[in-house]
Amino acid sequence: MNKKKMPIYVQIIIGVLVLVIAIFLAYGLFLNQTIKPYGISREQAVSIARKNADIPKITAYDIATTDVTTYSLLGENSQGQAIGVIIPKNDSQNVRTVTLSQGYSANKLMTKGVTSVVLGFYQDKPIWQVNSNTGFKIYDFQTGKELFQN
């Protein structure tokens, strides 16, 4: 019997392909593990918001960290009004619902360099946390007055 040996260049190609596939699998598993807590917190926040507020349609979810960490959901109530639900991380009994039209518009806070505007709490009052590449600022939800700058 004649055994044919695989040429060295074929062995190298197969080795490189196996290595590339292993790297992609490891990266995919890593990404899955890093975003899992975000998905879990979102599901919990949606559940709490639906129990405590009239918010059948949810359009946005985010996390704000000021003097307390809060989960915020933006959406519409059953009458079609734009509302926000703010849930403190460690106190799901203190859920607060705000009507967005009764506060300062988040769109007015979107300027050049701003990466996100998130509804949250600061000193137990609703605020807008404006995040940018250089830091963040906190604005009063009602008046739009700047309360804090980092």
PLY file of the C-alpha trace (Angstrom):
ply
format ascii 1.0
element vertex 150
property float x
property float y
property float z
element edge 149
property int vertex1
property int vertex2
end_header
0.00 0.00 0.00
1.10 3.40 -0.95
0.34 6.12 1.59
0.23 9.58 0.13
1.42 12.29 2.41
-0.39 15.60 2.49
1.85 18.37 1.17
3.16 20.79 3.80
1.39 23.82 2.27
-2.00 22.03 2.59
-1.22 21.24 6.23
-0.37 24.90 6.85
-3.58 26.11 5.16
-5.70 23.68 7.21
-3.93 24.75 10.42
-4.47 28.45 9.69
-8.16 27.86 8.89
-8.66 25.91 12.12
-6.97 28.71 14.06
-9.11 31.42 12.41
-12.32 29.45 13.12
-11.26 28.96 16.77
-10.61 32.70 17.15
-14.03 33.59 15.67
-15.78 31.11 17.98
-13.95 32.44 21.04
-14.77 36.04 20.07
-18.45 35.16 19.53
-18.68 33.44 22.91
-16.96 36.40 24.57
-19.39 38.89 22.99
-22.36 36.77 24.00
-21.20 36.71 27.62
-20.52 40.46 27.73
-23.94 41.53 26.42
-25.96 38.96 28.38
-26.26 41.13 31.56
-27.54 44.05 29.46
-30.25 41.86 27.94
-31.25 40.47 31.32
-31.49 43.94 32.89
-33.55 45.14 29.92
-36.00 42.25 30.29
-36.35 42.93 34.01
-36.85 46.66 33.45
-39.52 46.04 30.81
-41.32 43.67 33.16
-41.23 46.16 36.06
-42.32 49.04 33.80
-45.28 47.12 32.42
-46.42 46.25 35.96
-46.12 49.85 37.21
-46.94 52.00 34.19
-49.14 52.12 31.11
-46.40 51.55 28.51
-47.44 48.99 25.90
-45.02 50.38 23.29
-41.34 50.67 24.25
-38.99 52.48 21.88
-35.78 52.85 23.91
-33.97 51.40 26.90
-30.87 52.73 28.60
-28.97 52.89 31.87
-28.06 56.16 33.60
-25.60 56.42 36.45
-25.54 59.62 38.49
-25.79 59.48 42.28
-27.91 56.36 41.71
-28.06 53.87 38.83
-31.40 53.83 37.00
-32.91 51.96 34.11
-35.01 54.08 31.80
-37.54 53.14 29.18
-39.03 55.49 26.64
-42.22 54.69 24.80
-45.88 55.47 24.42
-48.82 54.89 26.72
-52.14 53.51 25.48
-53.30 57.08 24.62
-50.27 57.56 22.32
-48.46 60.03 24.61
-44.67 59.81 24.76
-43.66 58.77 28.27
-40.56 57.74 30.15
-40.34 55.22 32.97
-37.43 55.50 35.41
-36.57 52.49 37.59
-33.89 52.79 40.30
-31.55 49.78 40.19
-31.92 48.86 43.86
-35.49 50.06 44.45
-38.01 48.70 41.95
-40.80 50.00 44.23
-39.88 53.64 43.48
-40.74 53.57 39.76
-41.52 56.98 38.33
-43.35 57.76 35.09
-42.92 61.11 33.34
-44.76 62.55 30.36
-42.04 63.64 27.96
-44.05 66.55 26.55
-44.19 68.09 30.04
-40.41 68.25 30.34
-37.50 69.76 28.47
-37.02 68.14 25.06
-34.14 65.68 24.80
-33.72 66.71 21.15
-32.66 70.20 22.26
-29.79 68.62 24.21
-28.44 66.72 21.19
-25.52 68.82 20.02
-22.29 68.06 18.22
-20.27 65.43 20.07
-23.21 64.11 22.12
-23.39 60.31 22.02
-26.61 59.79 23.99
-29.26 61.47 26.11
-30.62 59.23 28.87
-33.50 59.76 31.28
-32.57 59.14 34.91
-32.61 60.38 38.52
-30.29 62.84 40.21
-30.93 63.81 43.82
-34.30 62.00 43.53
-35.48 64.21 40.64
-35.93 63.24 36.96
-33.04 64.43 34.80
-31.50 64.08 31.37
-27.97 62.66 31.43
-26.16 63.88 28.32
-23.16 61.71 27.42
-20.43 62.86 25.07
-16.92 61.87 24.10
-15.51 64.25 26.71
-17.74 63.39 29.70
-21.31 63.91 30.73
-23.66 66.63 31.93
-26.88 66.43 33.90
-29.85 68.64 33.07
-33.09 69.11 34.99
-35.91 67.25 33.22
-38.45 70.04 33.76
-36.42 73.16 32.99
-33.39 71.98 31.02
-31.12 73.81 33.48
-27.63 72.30 33.80
-27.20 70.71 37.25
-23.85 68.96 36.98
-20.91 68.68 34.60
-18.15 66.09 34.57
0 1
1 2
2 3
3 4
4 5
5 6
6 7
7 8
8 9
9 10
10 11
11 12
12 13
13 14
14 15
15 16
16 17
17 18
18 19
19 20
20 21
21 22
22 23
23 24
24 25
25 26
26 27
27 28
28 29
29 30
30 31
31 32
32 33
33 34
34 35
35 36
36 37
37 38
38 39
39 40
40 41
41 42
42 43
43 44
44 45
45 46
46 47
47 48
48 49
49 50
50 51
51 52
52 53
53 54
54 55
55 56
56 57
57 58
58 59
59 60
60 61
61 62
62 63
63 64
64 65
65 66
66 67
67 68
68 69
69 70
70 71
71 72
72 73
73 74
74 75
75 76
76 77
77 78
78 79
79 80
80 81
81 82
82 83
83 84
84 85
85 86
86 87
87 88
88 89
89 90
90 91
91 92
92 93
93 94
94 95
95 96
96 97
97 98
98 99
99 100
100 101
101 102
102 103
103 104
104 105
105 106
106 107
107 108
108 109
109 110
110 111
111 112
112 113
113 114
114 115
115 116
116 117
117 118
118 119
119 120
120 121
121 122
122 123
123 124
124 125
125 126
126 127
127 128
128 129
129 130
130 131
131 132
132 133
133 134
134 135
135 136
136 137
137 138
138 139
139 140
140 141
141 142
142 143
143 144
144 145
145 146
146 147
147 148
148 149
